[in-house]
Amino acid sequence: MEAEKLEKIKFNRISREYSDCTSDYDVVLEKEMTVIDFVKAVIDLSDKKWGSVAVCEGKIPPYAFPYGTVVFEFIYRGAGIRDNIPRETVILELKKSGFANDLVKQVRSNGGYGDMDYWVLI
């Protein structure tokens, strides 16, 4: 089951590894996904991961500024993290945002080890 989940999202590193052991990535989706499908896939990658997801309109460089507009942002923390945020809470928050069913056009991320932040272009 884990391999199936990992097949939905692939990471292509687009930067060098920084001194804090993080890198920037283009995130490649193997099929068309809505924002909520993408977020569920991210949460399901591992219960030991954490970070943030920013939903953007416009162009997104790795950090979304100044070329993108962040219209919604939230934090996720897997079940294996001490101060975790339950999957259901993250999904409910996203549904309330009004962006859950928008199609994902592009995703970039930054992170390493367990910490990964995502910028999702709608």
C-alpha positions, 0 to 999 in steps of 0.5 A: 500500500505504501508503494502505491501512495508514493507512486502518486507523487514524485520529487525532482530536486531543483536546487543544491542541498542547503546547509540545513540539509533541505532542498527545493523540489518540483513535485510531479503528480502522475495523475490529475489531482484536486487540492484535497487529493494532493493533501491526502496523499501528502499526509499519507506519505508518512506518519512522521512528516510535518510541514505546511501547505500553501494554496496559491493563485498565480505563479509560484517560485519555491517560496511563493513570493513575490510572484504568487498569492497565497490564498490559504495556508495550513500546517500538517503534522503526522500521527507519529509526531508528538504534537500531531494534528489529526488527519481529519482536522486537516481535511476539515480545515481544507474543506472549509477553505473552499479550495479543496476541489480545485485542480492542482496545476503545479506543486513546488516544495522545500524540505528534507528529512521529515519537514516538507513545505508545499506550494500548490498552484491552482 
